Amino acid sequence: MTQCDRRLRERKAEVFNAPAHPLRMAVAEFLRGGERCGCEIVTHVGAEQSNISRPLALIVGSGVLANRKKGRKVFYRVRYSCVFSFLHGVDGILQNQLRETWEILGVRVEERARRTRTARAGV
């Protein structure tokens, strides 16, 4: 593996890591509605300003978010709309996993019901 390949994988990991926390995920999803002031983000996610600064800095540092200052306020936005496609893809994975789990449980429930009916019938 070349140095360039290694650095590319490190950058990919940084981008994957950006939303890889419930708080950071909430921020990214909130910004689907467009640019927001940091104070709005704090209110939306229900965190203290001191607890949100570092996660925001991490997401900005990864290149997923951009920020700009206007007076004393800092505004954040998602830099690339493909971030929302990624989040949608994660939703799809979770929905498929849930569907698979229900199918497994459905088979088990049906099997248990069949066995119970068989046992009750004395077969």
ZADO-1210 file (C-alpha; in nm, 4 decimals, padded with zeros to 6 digits):
<atoms>
<atom x="00.0000" y="00.0000" z="00.0000" code="MET" pos="1"/>
<atom x="00.1371" y="00.3357" z="-00.0984" code="THR" pos="2"/>
<atom x="00.1585" y="00.6432" z="00.1224" code="GLN" pos="3"/>
<atom x="-00.1120" y="00.8031" z="-00.0935" code="CYS" pos="4"/>
<atom x="-00.3430" y="00.5026" z="-00.0444" code="ASP" pos="5"/>
<atom x="-00.2842" y="00.5124" z="00.3288" code="ARG" pos="6"/>
<atom x="-00.3613" y="00.8848" z="00.3508" code="ARG" pos="7"/>
<atom x="-00.6749" y="00.8413" z="00.1401" code="LEU" pos="8"/>
<atom x="-00.8012" y="00.5708" z="00.3772" code="ARG" pos="9"/>
<atom x="-00.7241" y="00.7943" z="00.6759" code="GLU" pos="10"/>
<atom x="-00.9293" y="01.0766" z="00.5222" code="ARG" pos="11"/>
<atom x="-01.2148" y="00.8368" z="00.4467" code="LYS" pos="12"/>
<atom x="-01.2093" y="00.7236" z="00.8096" code="ALA" pos="13"/>
<atom x="-01.2255" y="01.0880" z="00.9237" code="GLU" pos="14"/>
<atom x="-01.5330" y="01.1450" z="00.7085" code="VAL" pos="15"/>
<atom x="-01.6977" y="00.8254" z="00.8362" code="PHE" pos="16"/>
<atom x="-01.6114" y="00.9217" z="01.1922" code="ASN" pos="17"/>
<atom x="-01.7652" y="01.2697" z="01.1592" code="ALA" pos="18"/>
<atom x="-02.1274" y="01.1586" z="01.2149" code="PRO" pos="19"/>
<atom x="-02.0336" y="00.8449" z="01.4107" code="ALA" pos="20"/>
<atom x="-02.1806" y="00.9607" z="01.7412" code="HIS" pos="21"/>
<atom x="-02.5476" y="01.0188" z="01.8290" code="PRO" pos="22"/>
<atom x="-02.4885" y="01.3887" z="01.9005" code="LEU" pos="23"/>
<atom x="-02.2980" y="01.4473" z="01.5768" code="ARG" pos="24"/>
<atom x="-02.5603" y="01.2469" z="01.3861" code="MET" pos="25"/>
<atom x="-02.8328" y="01.4705" z="01.5328" code="ALA" pos="26"/>
<atom x="-02.6420" y="01.7787" z="01.4174" code="VAL" pos="27"/>
<atom x="-02.6043" y="01.6470" z="01.0614" code="ALA" pos="28"/>
<atom x="-02.9719" y="01.5504" z="01.0433" code="GLU" pos="29"/>
<atom x="-03.0777" y="01.8894" z="01.1834" code="PHE" pos="30"/>
<atom x="-02.8748" y="02.0671" z="00.9170" code="LEU" pos="31"/>
<atom x="-03.0764" y="01.8917" z="00.6465" code="ARG" pos="32"/>
<atom x="-03.3019" y="02.1984" z="00.6748" code="GLY" pos="33"/>
<atom x="-03.0151" y="02.4268" z="00.5760" code="GLY" pos="34"/>
<atom x="-02.7654" y="02.6502" z="00.7493" code="GLU" pos="35"/>
<atom x="-02.8245" y="02.7022" z="01.1215" code="ARG" pos="36"/>
<atom x="-02.6735" y="02.9088" z="01.3967" code="CYS" pos="37"/>
<atom x="-02.4737" y="02.7183" z="01.6577" code="GLY" pos="38"/>
<atom x="-02.7227" y="02.8382" z="01.9211" code="CYS" pos="39"/>
<atom x="-03.0072" y="02.6686" z="01.7270" code="GLU" pos="40"/>
<atom x="-02.8066" y="02.3471" z="01.7091" code="ILE" pos="41"/>
<atom x="-02.7447" y="02.3563" z="02.0841" code="VAL" pos="42"/>
<atom x="-03.1172" y="02.4003" z="02.1496" code="THR" pos="43"/>
<atom x="-03.2164" y="02.1293" z="01.9018" code="HIS" pos="44"/>
<atom x="-02.9850" y="01.8592" z="02.0353" code="VAL" pos="45"/>
<atom x="-03.0477" y="01.9553" z="02.3982" code="GLY" pos="46"/>
<atom x="-02.6812" y="01.9963" z="02.4883" code="ALA" pos="47"/>
<atom x="-02.4811" y="02.2653" z="02.6593" code="GLU" pos="48"/>
<atom x="-02.2750" y="02.4977" z="02.4402" code="GLN" pos="49"/>
<atom x="-01.9595" y="02.3674" z="02.6055" code="SER" pos="50"/>
<atom x="-02.0551" y="02.0095" z="02.5109" code="ASN" pos="51"/>
<atom x="-02.1324" y="02.0852" z="02.1470" code="ILE" pos="52"/>
<atom x="-01.8276" y="02.2917" z="02.0477" code="SER" pos="53"/>
<atom x="-01.5912" y="01.9971" z="02.0229" code="ARG" pos="54"/>
<atom x="-01.8259" y="01.7731" z="01.8188" code="PRO" pos="55"/>
<atom x="-01.8921" y="02.0632" z="01.5806" code="LEU" pos="56"/>
<atom x="-01.5194" y="02.1268" z="01.5453" code="ALA" pos="57"/>
<atom x="-01.4633" y="01.7581" z="01.4680" code="LEU" pos="58"/>
<atom x="-01.7294" y="01.7569" z="01.1936" code="ILE" pos="59"/>
<atom x="-01.5963" y="02.0828" z="01.0474" code="VAL" pos="60"/>
<atom x="-01.2417" y="01.9428" z="01.0602" code="GLY" pos="61"/>
<atom x="-01.3517" y="01.6354" z="00.8666" code="SER" pos="62"/>
<atom x="-01.4784" y="01.8586" z="00.5876" code="GLY" pos="63"/>
<atom x="-01.8399" y="01.7438" z="00.6245" code="VAL" pos="64"/>
<atom x="-01.9581" y="02.0776" z="00.7674" code="LEU" pos="65"/>
<atom x="-01.8617" y="02.4342" z="00.6866" code="ALA" pos="66"/>
<atom x="-01.8974" y="02.7250" z="00.9232" code="ASN" pos="67"/>
<atom x="-01.8953" y="03.1014" z="00.9004" code="ARG" pos="68"/>
<atom x="-01.9029" y="03.3783" z="01.1572" code="LYS" pos="69"/>
<atom x="-02.1482" y="03.6641" z="01.1472" code="LYS" pos="70"/>
<atom x="-02.0896" y="03.8965" z="01.4376" code="GLY" pos="71"/>
<atom x="-02.0796" y="03.6825" z="01.7514" code="ARG" pos="72"/>
<atom x="-02.2740" y="03.3947" z="01.5951" code="LYS" pos="73"/>
<atom x="-02.1331" y="03.0958" z="01.4085" code="VAL" pos="74"/>
<atom x="-02.3443" y="02.9368" z="01.1367" code="PHE" pos="75"/>
<atom x="-02.3020" y="02.5773" z="01.0218" code="TYR" pos="76"/>
<atom x="-02.4067" y="02.3972" z="00.7067" code="ARG" pos="77"/>
<atom x="-02.3450" y="02.0607" z="00.5455" code="VAL" pos="78"/>
<atom x="-02.0927" y="02.1136" z="00.2672" code="ARG" pos="79"/>
<atom x="-02.2006" y="01.8280" z="00.0416" code="TYR" pos="80"/>
<atom x="-02.5565" y="01.7048" z="-00.0119" code="SER" pos="81"/>
<atom x="-02.4264" y="01.3490" z="-00.0552" code="CYS" pos="82"/>
<atom x="-02.3996" y="01.3427" z="00.3258" code="VAL" pos="83"/>
<atom x="-02.7776" y="01.3141" z="00.3310" code="PHE" pos="84"/>
<atom x="-02.7619" y="01.0248" z="00.0841" code="SER" pos="85"/>
<atom x="-02.5186" y="00.8552" z="00.3204" code="PHE" pos="86"/>
<atom x="-02.7535" y="00.9105" z="00.6168" code="LEU" pos="87"/>
<atom x="-03.0424" y="00.7781" z="00.4070" code="HIS" pos="88"/>
<atom x="-02.8322" y="00.4720" z="00.3249" code="GLY" pos="89"/>
<atom x="-02.7718" y="00.4112" z="00.6957" code="VAL" pos="90"/>
<atom x="-03.1492" y="00.4369" z="00.7508" code="ASP" pos="91"/>
<atom x="-03.1962" y="00.1747" z="00.4790" code="GLY" pos="92"/>
<atom x="-02.9469" y="-00.0601" z="00.6436" code="ILE" pos="93"/>
<atom x="-03.1261" y="-00.0284" z="00.9768" code="LEU" pos="94"/>
<atom x="-03.4671" y="-00.0858" z="00.8153" code="GLN" pos="95"/>
<atom x="-03.3377" y="-00.3984" z="00.6409" code="ASN" pos="96"/>
<atom x="-03.1866" y="-00.5284" z="00.9639" code="GLN" pos="97"/>
<atom x="-03.5158" y="-00.4709" z="01.1437" code="LEU" pos="98"/>
<atom x="-03.7087" y="-00.6451" z="00.8657" code="ARG" pos="99"/>
<atom x="-03.4701" y="-00.9417" z="00.8812" code="GLU" pos="100"/>
<atom x="-03.5075" y="-00.9590" z="01.2586" code="THR" pos="101"/>
<atom x="-03.8858" y="-00.9550" z="01.2331" code="TRP" pos="102"/>
<atom x="-03.8724" y="-01.2275" z="00.9684" code="GLU" pos="103"/>
<atom x="-03.6571" y="-01.4405" z="01.1969" code="ILE" pos="104"/>
<atom x="-03.8864" y="-01.3761" z="01.4905" code="LEU" pos="105"/>
<atom x="-04.1899" y="-01.4417" z="01.2737" code="GLY" pos="106"/>
<atom x="-04.0536" y="-01.7811" z="01.1769" code="VAL" pos="107"/>
<atom x="-03.9801" y="-01.8597" z="01.5394" code="ARG" pos="108"/>
<atom x="-04.3236" y="-01.7450" z="01.6529" code="VAL" pos="109"/>
<atom x="-04.4909" y="-01.9523" z="01.3813" code="GLU" pos="110"/>
<atom x="-04.2780" y="-02.2555" z="01.4656" code="GLU" pos="111"/>
<atom x="-04.3585" y="-02.2218" z="01.8370" code="ARG" pos="112"/>
<atom x="-04.7306" y="-02.1818" z="01.7595" code="ALA" pos="113"/>
<atom x="-04.7225" y="-02.4932" z="01.5389" code="ARG" pos="114"/>
<atom x="-04.5489" y="-02.6956" z="01.8080" code="ARG" pos="115"/>
<atom x="-04.7969" y="-02.5742" z="02.0689" code="THR" pos="116"/>
<atom x="-05.0936" y="-02.6697" z="01.8469" code="ARG" pos="117"/>
<atom x="-04.9345" y="-03.0103" z="01.7796" code="THR" pos="118"/>
<atom x="-04.8725" y="-03.0698" z="02.1513" code="ALA" pos="119"/>
<atom x="-05.2290" y="-02.9664" z="02.2418" code="ARG" pos="120"/>
<atom x="-05.3685" y="-03.1998" z="01.9779" code="ALA" pos="121"/>
<atom x="-05.1696" y="-03.4850" z="02.1328" code="GLY" pos="122"/>
<atom x="-04.9820" y="-03.5596" z="01.8132" code="VAL" pos="123"/>
</atoms>
